[in-house]
Amino acid sequence: MKQRAFFAYLQLTRPANVVTAIADIWAGFAIAGGWAFLVSDWSLAEGDFWQNLLWLSLSTIGLYAGGVAYNDIADAELDAVERPERPIPSGRASKNRAIWMASLLLIVGILAAFQVNFLAGILAISVAACALVYDYWGKHQRFLGPINMGLCRSGNLLLGVAVAPEVLEKVWLLGMLPLIYVAAITMVSRGEVHGKNRRSLFAGFFMYLVILGAILFLAKIQNPNYWQVIPFLGLVAYMIFPPLIRAIRTQSPQLIGKSVKAAVISLIIVNASLTTAFQGWEFGIIVLLLLPLSLWLAKAFAVT
């Protein structure tokens, strides 16, 4: 019985998605030059940089898991009608206990970020605030909702970059990439329950194309071996476009859900692509190693 209850609360955190959030941090860390610095000076690899990577990874686990748990808490009454199998409406998880768990996760996420530096802590607070605003308000806003959700991911990527505040001052605009990508996912996801959102599906399609083009452009600017990013981008396209095209053709809620799931999991590949653009394919592969873990977890836990 206790094991079943534990599984229900774990389900609220969407573990497969949490792995994609870790990929945000690792990509941001690579953009900040963290991994390249580790490789070039192994005497420091055992010190602050490894600790910072671990602290930031723990931070994003708390922030993401707490944020999505609050999403279910906020939707408990609606889910009782549309998704009665979810942990809270099904009675497998207590709403009050879920609130305690989600709050604790957010606090852990914020405190872990402050272990790195003050700027990381402020970013963690911002991500937590954006998540709560989305859970209780943003998701109901047709235009601002996708932007709100995208800001959560933007803050998460920049949280990884915050390991080097002087770099963050120069590259903060990179936060636009996850903002656009996640905004596209949010638009597409609006048809998961009722379908018939072809306009949003087409908008998501073109926004994905913009992201792939932008990453290729960045790679060409940052890396003389920019072609290394092309296989990563090809893998992103392979993951997200076939299910999205099928969803556009049918507008079936089930196929839309599959498209959203593929796009969420593909955030890991997007992050691997960004990492490759700035640090080379070797570091991109490290981020990509998170993909099998996320896919495995997605078989046991809901992604959307």
C-alpha positions as CSV (number, residue, x, y, z in Angstrom):
1,M,0.0,0.0,0.0
2,K,2.8,2.4,0.9
3,Q,4.6,1.5,-2.3
4,R,1.5,2.3,-4.3
5,A,1.1,5.7,-2.5
6,F,4.7,6.5,-3.2
7,F,4.3,5.8,-6.9
8,A,1.2,8.1,-7.0
9,Y,3.2,11.0,-5.5
10,L,6.1,10.3,-7.8
11,Q,3.7,10.3,-10.7
12,L,2.8,13.9,-9.8
13,T,6.4,15.0,-10.4
14,R,6.5,13.5,-14.0
15,P,10.0,12.0,-13.7
16,A,10.6,11.6,-17.4
17,N,10.1,15.4,-17.8
18,V,12.4,16.1,-14.8
19,V,15.3,14.5,-16.8
20,T,14.6,17.0,-19.6
21,A,15.1,19.8,-17.1
22,I,18.4,18.3,-16.0
23,A,19.4,18.5,-19.7
24,D,18.6,22.3,-19.6
25,I,21.1,22.7,-16.8
26,W,23.8,20.6,-18.5
27,A,23.4,22.6,-21.7
28,G,23.6,25.9,-19.8
29,F,26.7,24.7,-18.0
30,A,28.3,23.8,-21.3
31,I,27.4,27.2,-22.8
32,A,29.0,28.8,-19.8
33,G,32.2,26.9,-20.6
34,G,31.9,24.8,-17.5
35,W,32.6,21.4,-19.1
36,A,35.4,22.7,-21.3
37,F,37.0,24.2,-18.2
38,L,36.7,20.9,-16.4
39,V,38.4,19.0,-19.1
40,S,41.2,21.5,-19.5
41,D,42.1,21.6,-15.8
42,W,41.5,18.3,-13.9
43,S,42.8,19.8,-10.7
44,L,39.7,21.9,-10.6
45,A,37.4,19.2,-11.8
46,E,37.2,17.7,-8.3
47,G,36.3,21.1,-6.8
48,D,33.7,23.8,-7.1
49,F,32.7,23.1,-10.7
50,W,31.6,19.5,-10.1
51,Q,29.8,20.7,-6.9
52,N,28.1,23.5,-8.8
53,L,26.9,21.1,-11.5
54,L,25.5,18.8,-8.9
55,W,23.8,21.7,-7.0
56,L,22.2,23.1,-10.1
57,S,21.0,19.6,-11.2
58,L,19.4,19.2,-7.8
59,S,17.9,22.7,-8.1
60,T,16.2,21.9,-11.4
61,I,14.9,18.6,-10.1
62,G,13.2,20.4,-7.2
63,L,11.9,23.3,-9.3
64,Y,10.5,21.2,-12.1
65,A,9.1,18.4,-9.9
66,G,7.5,21.0,-7.6
67,G,6.2,23.0,-10.4
68,V,4.4,20.2,-12.3
69,A,3.1,18.8,-9.0
70,Y,1.4,22.1,-8.3
71,N,0.0,21.9,-11.8
72,D,-1.9,18.8,-10.8
73,I,-2.9,20.4,-7.5
74,A,-4.3,23.4,-9.4
75,D,-6.2,21.2,-11.9
76,A,-7.6,18.7,-9.3
77,E,-11.2,19.6,-9.9
78,L,-10.9,19.8,-13.7
79,D,-9.0,16.5,-13.7
80,A,-11.8,14.9,-11.7
81,V,-13.9,15.4,-14.9
82,E,-11.4,15.1,-17.7
83,R,-8.7,12.9,-16.3
84,P,-10.1,11.0,-13.3
85,E,-7.2,8.5,-13.5
86,R,-4.7,11.2,-12.3
87,P,-3.3,10.6,-8.7
88,I,-5.3,13.3,-6.9
89,P,-8.8,12.9,-8.4
90,S,-8.5,9.1,-8.2
91,G,-7.8,9.3,-4.5
92,R,-4.3,7.7,-4.8
93,A,-2.7,11.0,-3.6
94,S,-3.9,13.4,-1.0
95,K,-4.2,17.0,-2.2
96,N,-2.9,18.4,1.1
97,R,0.1,16.1,1.1
98,A,0.8,16.9,-2.5
99,I,0.9,20.6,-1.6
100,W,3.4,19.9,1.2
101,M,5.5,17.8,-1.2
102,A,5.4,20.3,-4.0
103,S,6.3,23.2,-1.7
104,L,9.2,21.3,-0.2
105,L,10.5,20.5,-3.7
106,L,10.4,24.2,-4.7
107,I,12.2,25.2,-1.5
108,V,14.9,22.6,-2.1
109,G,15.3,23.8,-5.7
110,I,15.8,27.4,-4.6
111,L,18.2,26.6,-1.7
112,A,20.3,24.4,-3.9
113,A,20.7,27.2,-6.4
114,F,21.9,29.6,-3.7
115,Q,24.7,27.1,-3.0
116,V,26.2,28.1,-6.3
117,N,25.8,31.9,-6.2
118,F,23.3,34.6,-5.5
119,L,22.4,35.1,-9.2
120,A,21.5,31.4,-9.5
121,G,19.3,31.6,-6.4
122,I,17.4,34.6,-7.8
123,L,16.9,32.8,-11.1
124,A,15.6,29.7,-9.2
125,I,13.1,32.0,-7.4
126,S,12.0,33.4,-10.7
127,V,11.6,29.9,-12.2
128,A,9.5,28.8,-9.2
129,A,7.3,32.0,-9.5
130,C,6.8,31.5,-13.2
131,A,5.8,27.9,-12.7
132,L,3.2,28.8,-10.0
133,V,1.8,31.7,-12.1
134,Y,1.4,29.3,-15.0
135,D,-0.2,26.6,-12.9
136,Y,-2.9,28.9,-11.5
137,W,-3.3,31.6,-14.1
138,G,-1.1,31.4,-17.2
139,K,-2.4,28.1,-18.6
140,H,-5.8,29.7,-19.0
141,Q,-4.5,32.6,-21.1
142,R,-4.5,32.0,-24.8
143,F,-1.6,34.3,-25.7
144,L,0.3,34.8,-22.5
145,G,0.1,31.1,-21.4
146,P,2.6,29.7,-23.9
147,I,5.0,32.6,-23.1
148,N,4.6,32.0,-19.4
149,M,5.4,28.3,-19.8
150,G,8.4,29.1,-22.1
151,L,9.8,31.5,-19.5
152,C,10.0,28.6,-17.1
153,R,12.3,26.7,-19.5
154,S,14.3,29.9,-20.4
155,G,15.0,30.4,-16.7
156,N,16.0,26.8,-16.4
157,L,18.6,27.0,-19.2
158,L,20.0,30.3,-17.9
159,L,20.2,28.7,-14.4
160,G,22.8,26.4,-15.9
161,V,24.7,29.4,-17.4
162,A,24.5,31.2,-14.0
163,V,27.5,29.1,-12.9
164,A,29.5,31.8,-14.6
165,P,27.6,35.1,-14.0
166,E,29.9,37.1,-16.4
167,V,28.9,34.7,-19.2
168,L,25.2,35.0,-18.4
169,E,25.4,38.8,-18.9
170,K,26.5,38.2,-22.5
171,V,24.3,35.3,-23.6
172,W,21.0,35.8,-21.7
173,L,19.2,36.2,-25.1
174,L,19.7,32.4,-25.6
175,G,16.8,32.1,-23.3
176,M,14.6,32.9,-26.3
177,L,15.2,29.5,-27.8
178,P,13.6,27.3,-25.1
179,L,10.9,30.0,-24.7
180,I,9.8,29.6,-28.3
181,Y,10.2,25.9,-28.3
182,V,8.1,25.3,-25.1
183,A,5.6,28.0,-26.2
184,A,5.1,25.8,-29.3
185,I,4.6,22.7,-27.2
186,T,2.1,24.5,-25.1
187,M,0.1,25.7,-28.1
188,V,0.0,22.2,-29.6
189,S,-1.0,20.7,-26.2
190,R,-4.2,22.7,-26.2
191,G,-5.9,20.0,-28.3
192,E,-4.9,17.1,-26.0
193,V,-8.4,16.8,-24.5
194,H,-10.8,17.9,-27.3
195,G,-8.7,18.1,-30.5
196,K,-9.6,20.5,-33.3
197,N,-6.8,23.0,-32.9
198,R,-5.3,22.9,-36.4
199,R,-4.2,26.6,-36.3
200,S,-2.2,26.0,-33.2
201,L,-0.7,22.8,-34.6
202,F,0.5,24.7,-37.7
203,A,1.9,27.5,-35.5
204,G,3.8,25.0,-33.4
205,F,5.2,23.4,-36.6
206,F,6.7,26.6,-37.9
207,M,8.0,27.6,-34.4
208,Y,9.9,24.3,-34.3
209,L,11.4,25.1,-37.6
210,V,12.5,28.5,-36.3
211,I,14.3,26.8,-33.4
212,L,16.2,24.3,-35.6
213,G,17.3,27.1,-37.9
214,A,18.4,29.3,-35.0
215,I,20.5,26.5,-33.5
216,L,22.2,25.8,-36.8
217,F,22.9,29.6,-37.2
218,L,24.4,29.7,-33.7
219,A,26.6,26.7,-34.4
220,K,27.9,28.4,-37.6
221,I,28.8,31.5,-35.6
222,Q,30.3,29.7,-32.5
223,N,31.9,26.6,-33.9
224,P,34.2,26.1,-37.0
225,N,32.9,22.5,-37.1
226,Y,29.3,23.7,-37.1
227,W,28.3,20.7,-39.2
228,Q,28.6,18.5,-36.1
229,V,25.2,19.9,-34.9
230,I,23.4,18.7,-38.1
231,P,22.9,15.0,-36.9
232,F,21.5,16.3,-33.6
233,L,19.1,18.6,-35.4
234,G,18.1,15.7,-37.7
235,L,17.3,13.6,-34.7
236,V,15.1,16.4,-33.3
237,A,13.2,16.6,-36.6
238,Y,12.8,12.9,-36.7
239,M,11.3,12.9,-33.2
240,I,8.9,15.8,-33.4
241,F,7.7,16.3,-37.0
242,P,6.2,12.9,-37.9
243,P,3.8,12.7,-34.9
244,L,3.0,16.4,-35.4
245,I,2.1,16.0,-39.0
246,R,-0.2,13.0,-38.2
247,A,-1.8,15.2,-35.5
248,I,-2.3,18.0,-38.0
249,R,-4.0,15.6,-40.5
250,T,-6.4,14.1,-38.0
251,Q,-6.7,16.6,-35.1
252,S,-7.1,13.6,-32.9
253,P,-6.6,14.3,-29.2
254,Q,-4.7,11.0,-28.9
255,L,-2.2,11.9,-31.7
256,I,-1.9,15.4,-30.4
257,G,-0.9,13.9,-27.0
258,K,1.7,11.7,-28.7
259,S,3.1,14.8,-30.5
260,V,3.4,16.7,-27.3
261,K,5.1,13.8,-25.6
262,A,7.6,13.5,-28.4
263,A,8.3,17.2,-28.3
264,V,8.8,17.2,-24.5
265,I,11.2,14.3,-24.6
266,S,13.0,15.9,-27.5
267,L,14.0,18.8,-25.3
268,I,17.0,16.7,-24.4
269,I,18.0,16.5,-28.0
270,V,17.5,20.3,-28.4
271,N,19.8,20.8,-25.4
272,A,22.3,18.4,-26.9
273,S,22.2,20.4,-30.1
274,L,22.8,23.6,-28.2
275,T,25.7,22.0,-26.3
276,T,27.2,20.8,-29.6
277,A,26.9,24.3,-31.1
278,F,29.0,25.8,-28.3
279,Q,31.3,23.0,-27.2
280,G,31.4,20.3,-29.9
281,W,29.8,16.9,-30.4
282,E,31.6,15.2,-27.5
283,F,29.7,17.3,-25.0
284,G,26.5,17.0,-27.0
285,I,26.7,13.3,-26.6
286,I,27.0,13.6,-22.8
287,V,23.7,15.5,-22.7
288,L,22.1,13.1,-25.2
289,L,22.8,10.2,-22.8
290,L,19.9,11.5,-20.7
291,L,17.5,10.6,-23.6
292,P,17.3,6.8,-22.9
293,L,16.7,7.4,-19.2
294,S,13.8,9.8,-20.1
295,L,12.3,7.4,-22.6
296,W,12.5,4.6,-20.1
297,L,10.7,6.7,-17.4
298,A,8.1,7.9,-20.0
299,K,7.0,4.2,-20.2
300,A,6.1,4.2,-16.6
301,F,5.0,7.8,-15.9
302,A,2.8,10.3,-17.8
303,V,4.6,13.0,-19.7
304,T,1.6,15.3,-20.2
